[in-house]
């Protein structure tokens, strides 16, 4: 029996510059916007603390 993955890729929109970017749901380092360098997500030991607007969860 195959196990389903517990983590997903997430499409988010930066609150500052409205850039859309795909990030990992369980990041190990801070994820920054590629345009304005504001922080999009921070690691918490499990799921990320996402500071941007979530648009879509990709499977």
ZIVEN-V961324 format. One record per helix or strand. SS is the DSSP state (helix for helix, strand for strand). FROM is the first residue (numbers start at 1). LEN is the number of residues. Records with the same first field share a line. If there is no record, write none. Layout:
SS=FROM-LEN ; FROM-LEN
This chain:
strand=9-5 ; 20-5 ; 31-2 ; 39-4 ; 49-2 ; 53-6
